[in-house]
Amino acid sequence: MPSIPVLPVIESASMVELDDETYWALADRERRMTDWAFEMRGMLEELCGQAN
């Protein structure tokens, strides 16, 4: 099973310059990608019969 990569940290101060619409779109995108990744990991564990 591939390990979960360490993602870069984005400081909130660097996001201050984003307009509200872009900020919330980015936050929603991040949440959806995270949800998808956990779902795919669960499927992989189910298919491979592995649980970590």
DRENKE-521565 format. One record per atom (N, C-alpha, C, O): residue in three letters; x, y, z; residue number from 1. Coordinates in steps of 0.2 Angstrom, whole numbers. Example, Ala and Ser with C-alpha at 12.3 -4.5 7.8 and 13.67 -1.06 7.14 Angstrom:
% residues 2
<pt resn="ala" x="66" y="-28" z="39" resi="1"/>
<pt resn="ala" x="62" y="-22" z="39" resi="1"/>
<pt resn="ala" x="66" y="-16" z="39" resi="1"/>
<pt resn="ala" x="71" y="-17" z="42" resi="1"/>
<pt resn="ser" x="64" y="-11" z="35" resi="2"/>
<pt resn="ser" x="68" y="-5" z="36" resi="2"/>
<pt resn="ser" x="64" y="0" z="39" resi="2"/>
<pt resn="ser" x="67" y="6" z="40" resi="2"/>
***
This chain:
% residues 52
<pt resn="met" x="4" y="-6" z="0" resi="1"/>
<pt resn="met" x="0" y="0" z="0" resi="1"/>
<pt resn="met" x="4" y="6" z="0" resi="1"/>
<pt resn="met" x="9" y="7" z="4" resi="1"/>
<pt resn="pro" x="3" y="11" z="-5" resi="2"/>
<pt resn="pro" x="7" y="17" z="-5" resi="2"/>
<pt resn="pro" x="6" y="21" z="2" resi="2"/>
<pt resn="pro" x="0" y="21" z="4" resi="2"/>
<pt resn="ser" x="11" y="24" z="4" resi="3"/>
<pt resn="ser" x="10" y="28" z="10" resi="3"/>
<pt resn="ser" x="7" y="35" z="8" resi="3"/>
<pt resn="ser" x="8" y="37" z="2" resi="3"/>
<pt resn="ile" x="4" y="38" z="13" resi="4"/>
<pt resn="ile" x="1" y="45" z="12" resi="4"/>
<pt resn="ile" x="7" y="50" z="12" resi="4"/>
<pt resn="ile" x="11" y="50" z="16" resi="4"/>
<pt resn="pro" x="7" y="54" z="6" resi="5"/>
<pt resn="pro" x="13" y="58" z="6" resi="5"/>
<pt resn="pro" x="12" y="64" z="11" resi="5"/>
<pt resn="pro" x="6" y="66" z="12" resi="5"/>
<pt resn="val" x="17" y="67" z="13" resi="6"/>
<pt resn="val" x="17" y="73" z="17" resi="6"/>
<pt resn="val" x="16" y="79" z="12" resi="6"/>
<pt resn="val" x="20" y="80" z="7" resi="6"/>
<pt resn="leu" x="10" y="83" z="14" resi="7"/>
<pt resn="leu" x="9" y="88" z="9" resi="7"/>
<pt resn="leu" x="12" y="95" z="12" resi="7"/>
<pt resn="leu" x="13" y="95" z="18" resi="7"/>
<pt resn="pro" x="13" y="99" z="8" resi="8"/>
<pt resn="pro" x="16" y="106" z="10" resi="8"/>
<pt resn="pro" x="11" y="110" z="14" resi="8"/>
<pt resn="pro" x="5" y="109" z="13" resi="8"/>
<pt resn="val" x="13" y="113" z="19" resi="9"/>
<pt resn="val" x="9" y="117" z="23" resi="9"/>
<pt resn="val" x="8" y="124" z="20" resi="9"/>
<pt resn="val" x="13" y="127" z="18" resi="9"/>
<pt resn="ile" x="2" y="127" z="20" resi="10"/>
<pt resn="ile" x="1" y="133" z="17" resi="10"/>
<pt resn="ile" x="-1" y="138" z="23" resi="10"/>
<pt resn="ile" x="-6" y="137" z="26" resi="10"/>
<pt resn="glu" x="3" y="143" z="24" resi="11"/>
<pt resn="glu" x="2" y="147" z="30" resi="11"/>
<pt resn="glu" x="-4" y="151" z="28" resi="11"/>
<pt resn="glu" x="-5" y="154" z="22" resi="11"/>
<pt resn="ser" x="-9" y="153" z="33" resi="12"/>
<pt resn="ser" x="-15" y="157" z="31" resi="12"/>
<pt resn="ser" x="-13" y="164" z="29" resi="12"/>
<pt resn="ser" x="-17" y="167" z="25" resi="12"/>
<pt resn="ala" x="-7" y="166" z="31" resi="13"/>
<pt resn="ala" x="-5" y="173" z="29" resi="13"/>
<pt resn="ala" x="-4" y="174" z="22" resi="13"/>
<pt resn="ala" x="-5" y="179" z="19" resi="13"/>
<pt resn="ser" x="-2" y="168" z="19" resi="14"/>
<pt resn="ser" x="-1" y="168" z="11" resi="14"/>
<pt resn="ser" x="-8" y="168" z="7" resi="14"/>
<pt resn="ser" x="-8" y="169" z="1" resi="14"/>
<pt resn="met" x="-13" y="167" z="11" resi="15"/>
<pt resn="met" x="-20" y="166" z="8" resi="15"/>
<pt resn="met" x="-24" y="173" z="8" resi="15"/>
<pt resn="met" x="-29" y="173" z="6" resi="15"/>
<pt resn="val" x="-21" y="177" z="12" resi="16"/>
<pt resn="val" x="-25" y="184" z="14" resi="16"/>
<pt resn="val" x="-26" y="187" z="7" resi="16"/>
<pt resn="val" x="-32" y="191" z="7" resi="16"/>
<pt resn="glu" x="-22" y="187" z="2" resi="17"/>
<pt resn="glu" x="-23" y="191" z="-4" resi="17"/>
<pt resn="glu" x="-28" y="188" z="-9" resi="17"/>
<pt resn="glu" x="-30" y="191" z="-13" resi="17"/>
<pt resn="leu" x="-31" y="182" z="-7" resi="18"/>
<pt resn="leu" x="-36" y="179" z="-11" resi="18"/>
<pt resn="leu" x="-42" y="182" z="-10" resi="18"/>
<pt resn="leu" x="-44" y="184" z="-4" resi="18"/>
<pt resn="asp" x="-46" y="183" z="-15" resi="19"/>
<pt resn="asp" x="-53" y="186" z="-14" resi="19"/>
<pt resn="asp" x="-57" y="180" z="-10" resi="19"/>
<pt resn="asp" x="-55" y="174" z="-11" resi="19"/>
<pt resn="asp" x="-63" y="182" z="-7" resi="20"/>
<pt resn="asp" x="-67" y="177" z="-4" resi="20"/>
<pt resn="asp" x="-69" y="171" z="-8" resi="20"/>
<pt resn="asp" x="-69" y="165" z="-6" resi="20"/>
<pt resn="glu" x="-71" y="172" z="-14" resi="21"/>
<pt resn="glu" x="-74" y="167" z="-18" resi="21"/>
<pt resn="glu" x="-68" y="162" z="-20" resi="21"/>
<pt resn="glu" x="-69" y="156" z="-20" resi="21"/>
<pt resn="thr" x="-62" y="164" z="-21" resi="22"/>
<pt resn="thr" x="-57" y="160" z="-23" resi="22"/>
<pt resn="thr" x="-54" y="156" z="-17" resi="22"/>
<pt resn="thr" x="-53" y="150" z="-17" resi="22"/>
<pt resn="tyr" x="-54" y="159" z="-11" resi="23"/>
<pt resn="tyr" x="-52" y="156" z="-5" resi="23"/>
<pt resn="tyr" x="-57" y="150" z="-4" resi="23"/>
<pt resn="tyr" x="-55" y="145" z="-2" resi="23"/>
<pt resn="trp" x="-64" y="151" z="-4" resi="24"/>
<pt resn="trp" x="-69" y="146" z="-2" resi="24"/>
<pt resn="trp" x="-69" y="141" z="-8" resi="24"/>
<pt resn="trp" x="-70" y="135" z="-6" resi="24"/>
<pt resn="ala" x="-67" y="142" z="-14" resi="25"/>
<pt resn="ala" x="-67" y="137" z="-19" resi="25"/>
<pt resn="ala" x="-61" y="133" z="-18" resi="25"/>
<pt resn="ala" x="-61" y="127" z="-19" resi="25"/>
<pt resn="leu" x="-55" y="136" z="-16" resi="26"/>
<pt resn="leu" x="-49" y="132" z="-14" resi="26"/>
<pt resn="leu" x="-50" y="128" z="-8" resi="26"/>
<pt resn="leu" x="-48" y="122" z="-8" resi="26"/>
<pt resn="ala" x="-54" y="130" z="-3" resi="27"/>
<pt resn="ala" x="-55" y="126" z="3" resi="27"/>
<pt resn="ala" x="-60" y="120" z="1" resi="27"/>
<pt resn="ala" x="-58" y="115" z="3" resi="27"/>
<pt resn="asp" x="-65" y="121" z="-3" resi="28"/>
<pt resn="asp" x="-69" y="116" z="-5" resi="28"/>
<pt resn="asp" x="-65" y="111" z="-9" resi="28"/>
<pt resn="asp" x="-67" y="105" z="-9" resi="28"/>
<pt resn="arg" x="-61" y="113" z="-14" resi="29"/>
<pt resn="arg" x="-57" y="109" z="-18" resi="29"/>
<pt resn="arg" x="-53" y="104" z="-14" resi="29"/>
<pt resn="arg" x="-52" y="98" z="-15" resi="29"/>
<pt resn="glu" x="-49" y="107" z="-9" resi="30"/>
<pt resn="glu" x="-45" y="103" z="-4" resi="30"/>
<pt resn="glu" x="-49" y="98" z="0" resi="30"/>
<pt resn="glu" x="-47" y="92" z="0" resi="30"/>
<pt resn="arg" x="-55" y="100" z="2" resi="31"/>
<pt resn="arg" x="-59" y="95" z="6" resi="31"/>
<pt resn="arg" x="-61" y="90" z="1" resi="31"/>
<pt resn="arg" x="-61" y="84" z="3" resi="31"/>
<pt resn="arg" x="-63" y="91" z="-5" resi="32"/>
<pt resn="arg" x="-66" y="86" z="-9" resi="32"/>
<pt resn="arg" x="-60" y="81" z="-11" resi="32"/>
<pt resn="arg" x="-61" y="75" z="-12" resi="32"/>
<pt resn="met" x="-54" y="84" z="-12" resi="33"/>
<pt resn="met" x="-48" y="80" z="-14" resi="33"/>
<pt resn="met" x="-46" y="75" z="-8" resi="33"/>
<pt resn="met" x="-45" y="69" z="-9" resi="33"/>
<pt resn="thr" x="-47" y="78" z="-2" resi="34"/>
<pt resn="thr" x="-45" y="74" z="4" resi="34"/>
<pt resn="thr" x="-51" y="68" z="5" resi="34"/>
<pt resn="thr" x="-49" y="62" z="6" resi="34"/>
<pt resn="asp" x="-57" y="70" z="4" resi="35"/>
<pt resn="asp" x="-62" y="65" z="5" resi="35"/>
<pt resn="asp" x="-61" y="59" z="-1" resi="35"/>
<pt resn="asp" x="-62" y="53" z="1" resi="35"/>
<pt resn="trp" x="-60" y="61" z="-7" resi="36"/>
<pt resn="trp" x="-58" y="57" z="-12" resi="36"/>
<pt resn="trp" x="-52" y="52" z="-11" resi="36"/>
<pt resn="trp" x="-53" y="46" z="-12" resi="36"/>
<pt resn="ala" x="-47" y="55" z="-8" resi="37"/>
<pt resn="ala" x="-41" y="51" z="-6" resi="37"/>
<pt resn="ala" x="-43" y="46" z="-1" resi="37"/>
<pt resn="ala" x="-40" y="40" z="-2" resi="37"/>
<pt resn="phe" x="-46" y="48" z="4" resi="38"/>
<pt resn="phe" x="-48" y="43" z="9" resi="38"/>
<pt resn="phe" x="-53" y="37" z="7" resi="38"/>
<pt resn="phe" x="-52" y="32" z="9" resi="38"/>
<pt resn="glu" x="-57" y="39" z="2" resi="39"/>
<pt resn="glu" x="-62" y="34" z="-1" resi="39"/>
<pt resn="glu" x="-58" y="29" z="-5" resi="39"/>
<pt resn="glu" x="-59" y="23" z="-5" resi="39"/>
<pt resn="met" x="-53" y="32" z="-9" resi="40"/>
<pt resn="met" x="-49" y="28" z="-13" resi="40"/>
<pt resn="met" x="-45" y="23" z="-9" resi="40"/>
<pt resn="met" x="-44" y="17" z="-10" resi="40"/>
<pt resn="arg" x="-42" y="26" z="-3" resi="41"/>
<pt resn="arg" x="-38" y="22" z="1" resi="41"/>
<pt resn="arg" x="-42" y="16" z="4" resi="41"/>
<pt resn="arg" x="-40" y="10" z="5" resi="41"/>
<pt resn="gly" x="-48" y="18" z="6" resi="42"/>
<pt resn="gly" x="-53" y="13" z="9" resi="42"/>
<pt resn="gly" x="-54" y="7" z="4" resi="42"/>
<pt resn="gly" x="-54" y="1" z="5" resi="42"/>
<pt resn="met" x="-55" y="9" z="-2" resi="43"/>
<pt resn="met" x="-57" y="4" z="-8" resi="43"/>
<pt resn="met" x="-51" y="0" z="-9" resi="43"/>
<pt resn="met" x="-51" y="-6" z="-10" resi="43"/>
<pt resn="leu" x="-45" y="3" z="-9" resi="44"/>
<pt resn="leu" x="-39" y="-1" z="-10" resi="44"/>
<pt resn="leu" x="-38" y="-6" z="-4" resi="44"/>
<pt resn="leu" x="-36" y="-12" z="-6" resi="44"/>
<pt resn="glu" x="-39" y="-4" z="2" resi="45"/>
<pt resn="glu" x="-38" y="-9" z="7" resi="45"/>
<pt resn="glu" x="-43" y="-14" z="7" resi="45"/>
<pt resn="glu" x="-42" y="-20" z="8" resi="45"/>
<pt resn="glu" x="-49" y="-13" z="5" resi="46"/>
<pt resn="glu" x="-55" y="-18" z="4" resi="46"/>
<pt resn="glu" x="-53" y="-23" z="-1" resi="46"/>
<pt resn="glu" x="-53" y="-29" z="0" resi="46"/>
<pt resn="leu" x="-50" y="-20" z="-7" resi="47"/>
<pt resn="leu" x="-49" y="-24" z="-13" resi="47"/>
<pt resn="leu" x="-42" y="-29" z="-11" resi="47"/>
<pt resn="leu" x="-42" y="-35" z="-13" resi="47"/>
<pt resn="cys" x="-38" y="-26" z="-8" resi="48"/>
<pt resn="cys" x="-31" y="-30" z="-6" resi="48"/>
<pt resn="cys" x="-32" y="-34" z="0" resi="48"/>
<pt resn="cys" x="-27" y="-38" z="1" resi="48"/>
<pt resn="gly" x="-37" y="-33" z="4" resi="49"/>
<pt resn="gly" x="-38" y="-36" z="10" resi="49"/>
<pt resn="gly" x="-33" y="-34" z="15" resi="49"/>
<pt resn="gly" x="-31" y="-38" z="20" resi="49"/>
<pt resn="gln" x="-31" y="-28" z="15" resi="50"/>
<pt resn="gln" x="-26" y="-25" z="20" resi="50"/>
<pt resn="gln" x="-29" y="-20" z="24" resi="50"/>
<pt resn="gln" x="-33" y="-16" z="22" resi="50"/>
<pt resn="ala" x="-27" y="-20" z="30" resi="51"/>
<pt resn="ala" x="-29" y="-14" z="35" resi="51"/>
<pt resn="ala" x="-23" y="-12" z="39" resi="51"/>
<pt resn="ala" x="-20" y="-16" z="42" resi="51"/>
<pt resn="asn" x="-22" y="-5" z="38" resi="52"/>
<pt resn="asn" x="-17" y="-2" z="42" resi="52"/>
<pt resn="asn" x="-20" y="1" z="49" resi="52"/>
<pt resn="asn" x="-16" y="3" z="53" resi="52"/>
***
